[in-house]
Amino acid sequence: MRYDLVIFDNDGVLVDSEPISNRLLAAYLTELGHPTSYEDSLRDYMGAAMHRVHDMVVGRTGQRLPVDFDDVFHARVFAAFERDLKPVAGIEEVLQKLAADSLPYCVASSGSHERIRVGHRTTGLDRWFDERRIFSAQDVGRGKPAPDLFLYAAERMGVAPERCVVVEDSPLGVQAAVAAGMDVYGFTAMTPAERLVGAGRLFSDMMELTELLV
């Protein structure tokens, strides 16, 4: 194996949550008087921590979102997850192969620890990720595109950045991985390939990943 650690993004890579969460985010922002389409949400917020939503709204309008914005939004998201969330097709086979090959892996997500755990519990992916394999932007303060989260995950897993590969589906995540000095594979199931500038490899079917890692 050419790598000592595979770092997965969560939303859109492990769990098929991006359509759910971005529709809800667009609807909630619009409800609050900040007209946002689903496409706008994907473009501006996919792969980002919640502070980016707050920062962009203030920057564009000078208005702050309600103090309970995050709590209300996450309550809506978690309710939708319980009804509709599925794992990304093929990801369980990938995780099974990594485990069989004894290749270490973890998740490093812009989402909160609670969001990661709710998603994993709902989809059954929690059996693949114990506490030692879960890292959130909450752990570092600055989310993607800053490299902090990926560097923190690598440090905690005991692997040098240059021996890591990141699996990402968002432009912000790809930027963060490149800034961390890591190789990055871009998953194009939802994101056009041309938006994942900086990714060393691109793939559209999760089942392709095991071949790319050899």
C-alpha distance (Angstrom), angle and dihedral (degrees) to the residues before:
residue distance angle dihedral
M1 . . .
R2 3.79 . .
Y3 3.84 92.9 .
D4 3.78 136.4 55.5
L5 3.81 96.0 -158.9
V6 3.81 137.0 27.7
I7 3.82 113.2 -155.0
F8 3.80 114.5 -161.7
D9 3.74 126.6 -159.2
N10 3.80 108.6 -137.4
D11 3.79 113.5 -144.6
G12 3.78 110.2 66.0
V13 3.80 93.4 2.1
L14 3.81 104.6 58.5
V15 3.79 100.6 11.7
D16 3.80 125.0 30.3
S17 3.80 92.5 -126.9
E18 3.80 105.0 126.3
P19 3.83 97.0 87.5
I20 3.80 90.6 48.5
S21 3.79 98.7 45.3
N22 3.81 96.9 40.9
R23 3.80 93.5 50.2
L24 3.80 89.4 50.7
L25 3.81 93.0 45.1
A26 3.80 92.5 49.8
A27 3.79 91.1 48.3
Y28 3.80 94.0 47.9
L29 3.80 94.5 47.7
T30 3.79 89.7 48.3
E31 3.81 90.0 49.0
L32 3.82 88.7 54.7
G33 3.80 92.4 53.0
H34 3.80 99.4 -93.5
P35 3.83 103.4 111.4
T36 3.80 107.7 -140.7
S37 3.80 129.2 167.4
Y38 3.78 125.2 -150.1
E39 3.81 88.3 -108.1
D40 3.82 90.4 51.1
S41 3.79 90.3 53.1
L42 3.79 93.3 50.0
R43 3.80 91.3 48.6
D44 3.80 97.6 45.9
Y45 3.80 106.6 29.2
M46 3.80 111.6 21.3
G47 3.78 108.1 123.4
A48 3.80 94.0 8.3
A49 3.77 132.2 121.3
M50 3.81 117.8 -114.1
H51 3.78 93.3 -102.3
R52 3.82 88.3 70.3
V53 3.82 90.3 61.3
H54 3.80 90.7 52.6
D55 3.81 92.9 44.4
M56 3.79 94.6 49.4
V57 3.80 94.6 47.6
V58 3.82 91.3 50.1
G59 3.80 91.2 45.5
R60 3.79 93.3 50.9
T61 3.80 101.3 37.9
G62 3.80 108.2 14.6
Q63 3.82 87.2 -126.2
R64 3.77 126.0 118.8
L65 3.76 122.6 -134.9
P66 3.83 117.1 -117.6
V67 3.79 115.6 -78.3
D68 3.81 89.9 -117.0
F69 3.82 93.8 48.9
D70 3.80 95.3 111.7
D71 3.81 93.9 46.0
V72 3.80 94.0 48.8
F73 3.79 92.8 44.7
H74 3.80 93.9 48.8
A75 3.79 91.9 47.3
R76 3.80 88.8 55.9
V77 3.79 92.3 45.2
F78 3.79 94.6 48.6
A79 3.81 91.6 49.2
A80 3.80 89.5 51.9
F81 3.80 91.3 46.2
E82 3.79 90.6 55.7
R83 3.81 89.5 54.9
D84 3.78 104.2 35.9
L85 3.81 116.3 10.5
K86 3.79 119.5 122.4
P87 3.81 132.7 175.3
V88 3.79 115.7 -102.2
A89 3.79 107.7 -90.3
G90 3.79 110.7 -95.3
I91 3.80 98.0 11.7
E92 3.79 95.4 111.5
E93 3.80 90.4 55.0
V94 3.82 89.1 50.4
L95 3.80 92.4 50.4
Q96 3.79 90.9 46.9
K97 3.81 90.2 53.1
L98 3.82 92.6 48.4
A99 3.79 90.7 50.4
A100 3.80 91.6 47.9
D101 3.82 90.0 50.6
S102 3.84 91.8 45.7
L103 3.81 90.0 -125.2
P104 3.82 108.4 154.2
Y105 3.79 117.7 -124.0
C106 3.80 138.9 173.0
V107 3.80 141.7 171.6
A108 3.82 124.4 -110.3
S109 3.78 111.2 -174.7
S110 3.78 138.4 175.5
G111 3.80 86.0 -140.3
S112 3.78 123.7 93.0
H113 3.79 122.0 -94.2
E114 3.80 88.2 -108.7
R115 3.79 92.2 53.3
I116 3.80 91.9 49.3
R117 3.79 92.6 49.3
V118 3.80 95.2 45.3
G119 3.79 90.1 51.4
H120 3.77 94.1 47.0
R121 3.78 94.2 45.4
T122 3.80 91.9 49.1
T123 3.80 94.1 49.5
G124 3.81 97.9 37.7
L125 3.80 93.1 -115.1
D126 3.80 90.0 120.7
R127 3.80 88.8 88.4
W128 3.81 88.3 66.7
F129 3.82 97.7 46.6
D130 3.78 122.7 56.3
E131 3.80 122.2 -180.0
R132 3.81 92.5 -85.8
R133 3.81 91.3 61.4
I134 3.83 99.3 49.9
F135 3.82 123.6 90.7
S136 3.79 127.7 170.4
A137 3.79 136.2 -172.3
Q138 3.82 83.1 -112.7
D139 3.80 86.9 73.7
V140 3.80 95.1 60.5
G141 3.80 109.3 25.5
R142 3.82 97.4 -132.0
G143 3.77 115.3 75.6
K144 3.78 130.1 -160.4
P145 3.06 133.8 -24.3
A146 3.82 82.4 44.8
P147 3.83 110.5 83.2
D148 3.82 93.8 -134.4
L149 3.80 97.7 102.0
F150 3.80 95.9 49.9
L151 3.79 92.0 45.1
Y152 3.80 90.4 49.5
A153 3.80 92.0 50.1
A154 3.80 91.9 49.6
E155 3.80 91.7 48.2
R156 3.79 92.7 49.5
M157 3.80 90.9 47.8
G158 3.81 90.5 48.5
V159 3.81 97.2 -120.3
A160 3.82 128.8 127.4
P161 3.82 113.8 -117.0
E162 3.80 93.3 -118.0
R163 3.82 89.2 58.9
C164 3.82 92.6 55.8
V165 3.78 132.1 89.9
V166 3.79 121.4 -161.8
V167 3.80 123.7 -150.5
E168 3.80 108.8 -150.2
D169 3.79 139.9 164.1
S170 3.81 101.4 -171.3
P171 3.81 132.7 74.1
L172 3.82 90.4 -129.3
G173 3.79 91.0 53.6
V174 3.78 93.1 48.6
Q175 3.81 89.8 50.7
A176 3.80 90.3 50.8
A177 3.80 93.4 50.1
V178 3.80 93.0 48.4
A179 3.82 90.0 48.4
A180 3.81 88.7 51.8
G181 3.81 90.4 55.9
M182 3.81 93.2 -114.1
D183 3.77 131.5 132.3
V184 3.79 112.5 -110.3
Y185 3.79 132.4 -157.7
G186 3.80 114.7 -155.9
F187 3.80 118.4 -139.8
T188 3.80 107.2 -150.2
A189 3.80 101.2 -172.8
M190 3.81 90.3 113.5
T191 3.79 105.0 6.5
P192 3.81 122.8 69.2
A193 3.79 110.4 -114.2
E194 3.80 92.6 -122.8
R195 3.81 90.3 63.1
L196 3.81 92.8 58.2
V197 3.78 94.6 71.3
G198 3.79 110.3 169.7
A199 3.79 97.2 33.9
G200 3.79 110.8 128.6
R201 3.81 93.8 -151.2
L202 3.78 131.4 21.6
F203 3.79 126.8 -156.0
S204 3.80 135.0 169.7
D205 3.82 102.3 -164.9
M206 3.80 118.5 60.2
M207 3.79 90.6 -143.5
E208 3.83 87.9 68.1
L209 3.80 91.2 65.3
T210 3.79 98.0 79.4
E211 3.81 90.1 57.9
L212 3.80 91.9 48.4
L213 3.80 91.8 53.7
V214 3.80 95.6 55.8
